[in-house]
């Protein structure tokens, strides 16, 4: 079906993809189209993006990740009583150990993970899109202005999924902080 599509139809579908308005079937059509060898020169940057997304999507997500996260959140407010050995007793009584590290650890770990992901993305973007030396390919200033506007549009569309992912990650961190605050009330109670 993708072989019967015109370049205009592909560009229209790409526009909808970058705006986040495509269905899963339409995204599969685009992925199949960009796996072809005979993709026009004007769509080569989009082809690189789709090939990169295909590599990322081939990685498997651990099946038990949701269970691990749920168990972790459920254990945030709990402590573990550990009796002291007889030779250590010396009027110390019972020592309480947290099952989870202090909440600051999670904030720092989440921040480091986000920074590593963003840094890797920037590094990959620079390696992928800046390998060609700078050269003047436009014959008139008007043509250069059009190309700049086109490049700006591609960049904005390419960054939209990252912005959405960052917003989702921020929301999840905020929810985790609320859960930690609730758990803290129980710990300090």
Backbone torsions as a table, in degrees:
resi	resn	phi	psi	omega
1	UNK	NA	-34.2	-179.9
2	UNK	-69.2	-23.7	-178.4
3	UNK	-73.3	-19.7	179.3
4	UNK	-89.5	-5.8	-177.0
5	UNK	-81.1	141.5	177.3
6	UNK	-84.2	165.8	178.8
7	UNK	-62.3	-35.8	178.7
8	UNK	-63.7	-40.4	178.0
9	UNK	-65.9	-40.1	177.7
10	UNK	-63.9	-43.9	179.0
11	UNK	-63.0	-40.0	177.8
12	UNK	-63.2	-43.7	179.1
13	UNK	-65.9	-38.4	176.7
14	UNK	-62.4	-43.0	178.9
15	UNK	-59.5	-45.3	178.5
16	UNK	-66.1	-35.1	178.9
17	UNK	-63.5	-46.8	-178.4
18	UNK	-67.0	-23.0	176.8
19	UNK	-90.0	-0.5	178.1
20	UNK	75.0	29.1	-175.1
21	UNK	-113.7	11.1	-179.5
22	UNK	-92.2	155.1	175.2
23	UNK	-86.7	170.4	178.8
24	UNK	-62.8	-39.0	177.9
25	UNK	-64.1	-40.4	178.6
26	UNK	-65.7	-37.7	177.7
27	UNK	-66.9	-35.5	175.9
28	UNK	-65.8	-38.4	176.6
29	UNK	-60.6	-45.4	178.9
30	UNK	-62.4	-44.2	-179.7
31	UNK	-61.0	-42.5	179.1
32	UNK	-65.3	-39.7	179.9
33	UNK	-62.0	-44.0	-175.3
34	UNK	-79.5	-6.1	173.4
35	UNK	-81.2	-12.5	-179.7
36	UNK	-70.3	159.0	177.7
37	UNK	-82.7	-30.6	-171.6
38	UNK	-96.1	48.0	176.9
39	UNK	-81.3	132.3	-179.0
40	UNK	-58.1	153.5	-178.1
41	UNK	-56.7	-38.2	-177.2
42	UNK	-68.1	-14.1	-180.0
43	UNK	-110.3	12.6	-177.3
44	UNK	-65.7	-37.1	178.7
45	UNK	-65.2	-39.9	177.6
46	UNK	-66.2	-37.1	178.2
47	UNK	-60.9	-43.7	178.6
48	UNK	-59.8	-42.3	179.4
49	UNK	-62.1	-45.6	-178.3
50	UNK	-68.2	-35.0	176.6
51	UNK	-67.1	-37.9	176.9
52	UNK	-65.3	-43.3	178.7
53	UNK	-63.7	-34.6	178.4
54	UNK	-65.9	-39.0	177.9
55	UNK	-64.4	-42.3	-179.4
56	UNK	-66.1	-41.4	-176.2
57	UNK	-72.0	-16.0	177.8
58	UNK	-74.8	-15.4	179.2
59	UNK	-74.9	139.6	-177.1
60	UNK	-89.4	139.2	175.7
61	UNK	-88.2	133.0	177.2
62	UNK	-56.2	137.4	-175.5
63	UNK	-72.5	-26.5	-175.6
64	UNK	-99.9	15.8	-176.5
65	UNK	-64.1	-39.7	-179.8
66	UNK	-64.9	-39.6	178.6
67	UNK	-65.3	-40.6	179.4
68	UNK	-64.3	-42.6	179.4
69	UNK	-65.3	-42.8	178.7
70	UNK	-62.7	-44.9	178.8
71	UNK	-62.6	-39.8	179.1
72	UNK	-62.6	-47.6	-179.1
73	UNK	-64.1	-40.2	-179.8
74	UNK	-66.1	-26.4	-178.2
75	UNK	-93.1	2.1	-176.0
76	UNK	-59.7	-43.3	-174.3
77	UNK	-91.7	4.4	-175.6
78	UNK	-96.5	146.9	174.4
79	UNK	-120.1	164.2	-177.5
80	UNK	-120.0	128.0	176.0
81	UNK	-86.4	130.0	-179.3
82	UNK	-128.1	114.7	-179.7
83	UNK	-67.8	148.0	180.0
84	UNK	-84.4	141.2	178.8
85	UNK	-63.5	154.5	-172.4
86	UNK	-58.9	-40.5	-179.5
87	UNK	-71.1	-20.5	179.5
88	UNK	-91.7	-10.4	-169.4
89	UNK	-53.3	-65.3	176.2
90	UNK	30.3	54.0	176.4
91	UNK	63.2	25.4	179.3
92	UNK	-90.4	-22.9	178.5
93	UNK	74.3	-142.0	-177.1
94	UNK	-99.7	135.5	178.0
95	UNK	-100.7	134.3	178.5
96	UNK	-100.4	129.3	177.1
97	UNK	-118.3	134.6	175.3
98	UNK	-72.3	136.8	174.8
99	UNK	-72.3	-24.3	-178.6
100	UNK	-120.3	148.4	176.9
101	UNK	-64.5	166.8	179.8
102	UNK	-56.9	153.5	-174.6
103	UNK	-62.4	-26.2	-179.7
104	UNK	-62.8	-32.9	178.4
105	UNK	-56.9	-43.5	-177.7
106	UNK	-68.5	-38.0	178.3
107	UNK	-64.5	-44.1	179.9
108	UNK	-65.6	-43.0	-179.6
109	UNK	-63.1	-42.2	178.9
110	UNK	-65.1	-41.4	179.6
111	UNK	-63.5	-45.1	179.8
112	UNK	-63.0	-42.1	179.5
113	UNK	-62.2	-43.0	179.3
114	UNK	-64.8	-43.0	179.6
115	UNK	-64.8	-39.6	178.4
116	UNK	-64.8	-43.6	179.6
117	UNK	-62.4	-45.4	179.4
118	UNK	-65.7	-42.0	178.6
119	UNK	-63.2	-42.0	177.1
120	UNK	-63.4	-40.2	178.8
121	UNK	-63.7	-44.3	179.1
122	UNK	-64.3	-44.3	179.3
123	UNK	-60.6	-47.7	179.7
124	UNK	-61.7	-42.8	180.0
125	UNK	-61.0	-44.7	-179.5
126	UNK	-65.4	-40.5	-179.8
127	UNK	-67.0	-36.8	-176.2
128	UNK	-77.8	-43.8	-169.6
129	UNK	-102.9	-1.8	179.5
130	UNK	-120.1	20.6	-179.8
131	UNK	-75.8	-28.1	177.9
132	UNK	-77.9	137.0	177.4
133	UNK	-67.5	151.4	179.4
134	UNK	-65.5	130.9	178.0
135	UNK	-148.9	151.6	-179.7
136	UNK	-87.3	114.6	-177.9
137	UNK	-111.4	-3.0	-178.3
138	UNK	-100.4	141.8	-177.6
139	UNK	-93.3	-21.6	179.8
140	UNK	-131.6	156.9	176.8
141	UNK	-61.9	-32.7	179.5
142	UNK	-65.9	-41.6	178.1
143	UNK	-64.9	-39.3	177.8
144	UNK	-63.7	-41.4	179.0
145	UNK	-63.0	-41.2	177.4
146	UNK	-62.6	-42.5	-179.9
147	UNK	-65.8	-37.9	177.5
148	UNK	-63.9	-44.3	178.1
149	UNK	-63.0	-40.0	178.7
150	UNK	-64.7	-44.6	179.4
151	UNK	-63.6	-41.2	178.1
152	UNK	-61.2	-40.7	178.3
153	UNK	-63.8	-42.3	178.5
154	UNK	-63.0	-43.1	-180.0
155	UNK	-63.3	-46.0	179.9
156	UNK	-62.1	-40.8	179.1
157	UNK	-69.1	-36.4	-179.8
158	UNK	-68.5	-32.7	-178.2
159	UNK	-82.3	-15.7	-177.4
160	UNK	-57.3	-45.3	178.6
161	UNK	-64.0	-34.6	179.2
162	UNK	-67.9	-39.6	177.1
163	UNK	-62.7	-42.8	179.5
164	UNK	-64.0	-42.2	178.6
165	UNK	-64.4	-39.8	179.0
166	UNK	-65.3	-40.2	177.9
167	UNK	-64.2	-41.6	178.9
168	UNK	-64.8	-41.0	179.1
169	UNK	-64.2	-39.7	178.2
170	UNK	-63.0	-42.1	178.4
171	UNK	-63.0	-41.2	180.0
172	UNK	-66.9	-39.4	177.4
173	UNK	-64.7	-40.2	177.7
174	UNK	-63.2	-41.6	177.1
175	UNK	-63.6	-40.2	178.6
176	UNK	-64.4	-40.1	178.7
177	UNK	-63.9	-38.7	176.7
178	UNK	-62.8	-42.9	179.0
179	UNK	-63.6	-41.0	179.0
180	UNK	-64.4	-41.6	178.0
181	UNK	-62.6	-40.1	177.4
182	UNK	-64.3	-43.2	179.7
183	UNK	-65.4	-36.5	179.7
184	UNK	-61.5	-37.5	178.2
185	UNK	-59.6	-40.7	179.3
186	UNK	-70.9	-36.2	179.5
187	UNK	-68.2	-43.0	-177.3
188	UNK	-80.3	-8.5	-177.2
189	UNK	-75.4	NA	NA
